[in-house]
Amino acid sequence: MKGYVLTLCLLVGVVWSASAQQEPMDPNLVGIWESKDGPCSPCILAIKEGGSVTFTQAGSEIQIVFSRFTPDPGIDLMFPLGGKADLVLSRSGHYLVGTYTSIRSQARNNQTVSFTRR
């Protein structure tokens, strides 16, 4: 029983530490972003002021398993089936550009994607 409690405490500590170290969101990322690149037809990424993120592909909402803001400024997204997108804001602030990688499909490794501010 003590082992389970210790493991639980360690797990909570690691998660707490990871969430506390997340990069603050750059306010220039807030908005609605649209992509028709790569696996998207189209995809809509919505980033709200509080840092919440939603993702829609071809009109259907896709769950985001994990997201984190990066110092670039940018955002990393992880999807339920193992796909991930690493996006960086362009200097002009009009584009989020990066790569999409799918664990399930070798054809979608490091596929370039770009989102345009709506």
ZISULNOR-V772581 format. One record per helix or strand. SS is the DSSP state (@ for helix, = for strand). FROM is the first residue (numbers start at 1). LEN is the number of residues. If there is no record, write none. Layout:
ss & from & len
SS & FROM & LEN
SS & FROM & LEN
//
This chain:
ss & from & len
@ & 2 & 19
@ & 27 & 3
= & 31 & 5
= & 43 & 5
= & 53 & 5
= & 60 & 3
= & 64 & 7
= & 74 & 6
= & 84 & 6
= & 95 & 7
@ & 106 & 3
= & 111 & 7
//
